Amino acid sequence: MKRTLGFTLIAALLAGCAAPENGGRYGQRNDGGAGNTGGSAAQNAATGAAIGAVAGCALAALAGKKCAQGAAIGAAMGAAIGWTSYSEKVASAQTVNNEARREGLAVPTNEIRLKQYDVFSSASVARAGGDPVQVVGNIKLYGQSQRVPEVVQSMTLLKANGERASDKPQIARVERIDGAGHYRAVGVYKIPRGMEQGQYTVQSVLLLDGREVARRTAMFQVAQSAAPALAQR
């Protein structure tokens, strides 16, 4: 009975962690501008660590170990899976619509459509415990409409063998959408110390008003940080 209650508690905690914020809308909202992400990132890391600590304590109890041991491990796990995102508009609707016309596309007058979607990693090699890796999505929308579409970017981190590196995809609503234009949506991955070395693939899916319109991939290599050099005597 104790084991059943423990697993139920852990499942409830993890479900709460995975629930979308902002009244059920995807992604974190950042009303302070594209560069103002420090507070939300810290809050996400702290929340992950707290939930991980409670879950780790429950696991330790099931294993007959001390709560403090499980809480410490759980907190590290919770903080390690932290992920943040931000987005910004980098070109106007007029610029992208003119570009579409030059390429021979008919610009719709009552609809916003996807013109281009590219994804790339900010680094080909990431050091575990080092600087975060940014996976950048360039989104170009063209057309005209009084209705603003909802744009969502879903990223799944895969190991070299195809297994998921995280239980759930990282889903973020692209903010600052006001119609056509060129938008940049960035997912920031913190590579924890001890993360398995090798090639990782980010599988990114773009949704426009709930409908998949594009799927892209980006890759980076994870390497362990070099051991610190011994101080010279």
C-alpha positions as CSV (number, residue, x, y, z in Angstrom):
1,M,0.0,0.0,0.0
2,K,2.9,2.4,0.9
3,R,4.5,1.7,-2.5
4,T,1.3,2.4,-4.4
5,L,0.8,5.7,-2.6
6,G,4.4,6.7,-3.2
7,F,4.2,6.1,-6.9
8,T,0.8,7.9,-7.1
9,L,2.4,10.9,-5.3
10,I,5.4,11.0,-7.8
11,A,3.0,10.7,-10.8
12,A,1.0,13.6,-9.5
13,L,4.1,15.8,-8.9
14,L,5.4,15.1,-12.4
15,A,2.0,15.7,-14.0
16,G,1.9,19.1,-12.2
17,C,5.3,19.9,-13.5
18,A,4.4,19.2,-17.1
19,A,1.1,21.1,-17.1
20,P,1.1,24.2,-19.4
21,E,1.1,27.6,-17.8
22,N,-0.8,30.8,-18.7
23,G,-4.3,29.4,-18.3
24,G,-3.6,26.3,-20.4
25,R,-1.8,28.1,-23.2
26,Y,1.5,26.6,-24.4
27,G,4.8,28.0,-23.4
28,Q,6.0,30.6,-20.9
29,R,4.9,34.2,-21.4
30,N,7.6,36.8,-21.3
31,D,6.2,40.3,-21.5
32,G,9.5,42.0,-20.7
33,G,11.1,41.6,-24.2
34,A,13.1,39.0,-25.9
35,G,16.2,39.5,-23.8
36,N,14.4,39.6,-20.4
37,T,14.5,35.9,-19.6
38,G,16.7,35.7,-16.5
39,G,13.8,35.8,-14.0
40,S,11.7,33.2,-15.7
41,A,14.7,30.9,-16.3
42,A,15.7,31.0,-12.6
43,Q,12.1,30.4,-11.5
44,N,11.8,27.4,-13.8
45,A,15.1,25.9,-12.5
46,A,14.0,26.5,-8.9
47,T,10.6,24.9,-9.5
48,G,12.2,21.9,-11.2
49,A,14.6,21.5,-8.3
50,A,11.8,21.7,-5.7
51,I,9.6,19.2,-7.4
52,G,12.6,16.9,-8.0
53,A,13.5,17.1,-4.3
54,V,10.0,16.0,-3.2
55,A,9.9,13.2,-5.8
56,G,13.4,12.1,-4.8
57,C,12.3,12.0,-1.1
58,A,9.3,9.8,-2.0
59,L,11.6,7.4,-4.0
60,A,14.0,7.2,-1.2
61,A,11.3,6.3,1.2
62,L,10.2,3.4,-1.1
63,A,13.8,2.2,-1.2
64,G,14.2,2.4,2.5
65,K,16.7,5.2,2.4
66,K,16.8,8.5,4.1
67,C,14.7,11.3,2.7
68,A,17.7,13.7,2.6
69,Q,19.6,11.5,0.3
70,G,16.6,11.1,-2.1
71,A,15.8,14.8,-1.9
72,A,19.4,15.8,-2.9
73,I,19.4,13.5,-5.9
74,G,15.9,14.5,-6.9
75,A,16.7,18.2,-6.7
76,A,19.7,17.8,-9.0
77,M,17.5,15.8,-11.5
78,G,14.8,18.5,-11.4
79,A,17.2,21.3,-12.0
80,A,19.0,19.4,-14.8
81,I,15.9,19.1,-16.9
82,G,15.3,22.9,-16.9
83,W,14.4,24.3,-20.3
84,T,13.5,27.9,-21.3
85,S,12.4,29.7,-24.4
86,Y,11.9,33.2,-25.8
87,S,10.9,34.7,-29.1
88,E,11.2,38.0,-31.0
89,K,10.1,39.6,-34.3
90,V,13.0,40.4,-36.6
91,A,11.4,41.5,-39.8
92,S,8.0,43.2,-40.7
93,A,5.0,41.8,-42.5
94,Q,5.8,44.1,-45.4
95,T,9.3,42.8,-45.8
96,V,8.2,39.1,-45.8
97,N,5.2,39.7,-48.1
98,N,7.4,41.6,-50.6
99,E,9.9,38.7,-50.5
100,A,7.1,36.2,-51.2
101,R,5.9,38.3,-54.2
102,R,9.4,38.4,-55.6
103,E,9.5,34.6,-55.3
104,G,6.3,34.3,-57.3
105,L,4.0,33.5,-54.3
106,A,0.4,35.0,-54.3
107,V,0.0,36.8,-50.9
108,P,-3.4,35.8,-49.5
109,T,-5.6,38.6,-48.3
110,N,-7.5,36.7,-45.6
111,E,-5.0,34.2,-44.3
112,I,-1.6,33.9,-42.7
113,R,0.6,31.1,-44.1
114,L,4.0,29.6,-43.4
115,K,6.6,30.7,-46.0
116,Q,9.8,29.3,-44.5
117,Y,10.9,27.4,-41.3
118,D,14.5,26.6,-40.5
119,V,16.1,25.3,-37.3
120,F,19.7,25.3,-36.3
121,S,21.9,24.8,-33.2
122,S,24.0,27.7,-31.9
123,A,26.9,25.2,-31.2
124,S,28.0,22.0,-32.9
125,V,29.6,20.8,-29.7
126,A,28.2,21.4,-26.2
127,R,30.2,20.9,-23.0
128,A,28.3,19.2,-20.2
129,G,28.0,21.7,-17.4
130,G,29.1,24.5,-19.7
131,D,27.2,27.2,-21.6
132,P,23.6,26.3,-22.6
133,V,22.8,25.3,-26.2
134,Q,20.4,27.5,-28.1
135,V,18.2,25.8,-30.8
136,V,16.9,28.6,-33.0
137,G,13.8,28.4,-35.2
138,N,13.5,31.0,-38.0
139,I,9.8,31.3,-38.9
140,K,8.6,33.4,-41.8
141,L,4.8,34.0,-42.1
142,Y,3.2,35.8,-45.1
143,G,-0.3,36.9,-45.9
144,Q,-2.8,39.4,-44.5
145,S,-5.5,38.8,-41.9
146,Q,-7.1,40.6,-39.0
147,R,-6.9,37.4,-37.0
148,V,-3.6,36.7,-35.3
149,P,-2.6,33.0,-35.6
150,E,-1.3,30.9,-32.7
151,V,2.2,29.6,-33.5
152,V,3.6,26.8,-31.3
153,Q,7.1,25.2,-31.5
154,S,7.5,21.7,-30.1
155,M,11.0,20.3,-29.6
156,T,12.0,16.8,-28.7
157,L,15.6,15.9,-27.7
158,L,16.7,12.5,-29.0
159,K,19.8,10.5,-28.3
160,A,22.0,8.9,-31.0
161,N,20.1,5.6,-30.7
162,G,16.7,7.4,-31.3
163,E,15.6,7.3,-27.6
164,R,14.1,10.4,-26.1
165,A,16.5,12.2,-23.8
166,S,13.5,13.7,-22.0
167,D,10.1,12.2,-21.2
168,K,8.1,14.9,-22.9
169,P,8.7,17.3,-25.7
170,Q,9.5,20.9,-24.8
171,I,6.5,23.0,-26.0
172,A,6.5,26.7,-26.3
173,R,4.0,29.2,-27.7
174,V,5.8,31.7,-30.0
175,E,5.2,35.1,-28.5
176,R,4.8,38.5,-30.1
177,I,3.0,37.1,-33.1
178,D,1.0,40.0,-34.6
179,G,0.5,38.7,-38.2
180,A,2.9,38.1,-41.0
181,G,6.6,38.7,-40.5
182,H,9.9,37.0,-39.7
183,Y,10.0,35.6,-36.1
184,R,12.9,33.9,-34.2
185,A,11.9,31.4,-31.6
186,V,14.8,30.1,-29.4
187,G,14.8,27.0,-27.1
188,V,17.6,27.0,-24.5
189,Y,18.9,23.7,-23.3
190,K,21.0,23.5,-20.2
191,I,23.4,20.5,-20.5
192,P,24.0,19.1,-17.0
193,R,27.2,17.6,-15.8
194,G,27.3,13.8,-16.3
195,M,25.0,13.9,-19.3
196,E,25.7,11.0,-21.7
197,Q,28.2,11.9,-24.4
198,G,27.4,11.6,-28.1
199,Q,25.3,13.0,-30.8
200,Y,21.9,14.5,-30.0
201,T,19.1,15.5,-32.4
202,V,16.4,18.1,-31.7
203,Q,13.3,17.2,-33.6
204,S,11.2,20.4,-34.0
205,V,7.6,20.6,-35.1
206,L,5.9,23.8,-36.0
207,L,2.1,24.1,-35.4
208,L,0.0,26.9,-36.9
209,D,-3.4,27.2,-35.2
210,G,-3.0,23.6,-33.9
211,R,-2.1,22.1,-37.3
212,E,1.4,20.8,-38.1
213,V,2.9,22.8,-40.9
214,A,6.6,21.9,-40.8
215,R,9.0,19.5,-39.2
216,R,12.8,20.1,-39.0
217,T,15.9,18.8,-37.1
218,A,19.0,20.2,-35.7
219,M,22.0,18.4,-34.1
220,F,24.7,19.0,-31.6
221,Q,27.4,16.9,-29.9
222,V,27.6,16.6,-26.1
223,A,31.2,16.2,-24.7
224,Q,32.3,16.1,-21.1
225,S,34.0,19.2,-19.7
226,A,37.8,18.9,-19.5
227,A,39.2,18.2,-16.0
228,P,40.6,21.3,-14.4
229,A,44.3,21.6,-14.6
230,L,46.3,21.0,-11.4
231,A,47.7,24.2,-9.9
232,Q,51.4,24.6,-10.4
233,R,53.5,24.4,-7.3
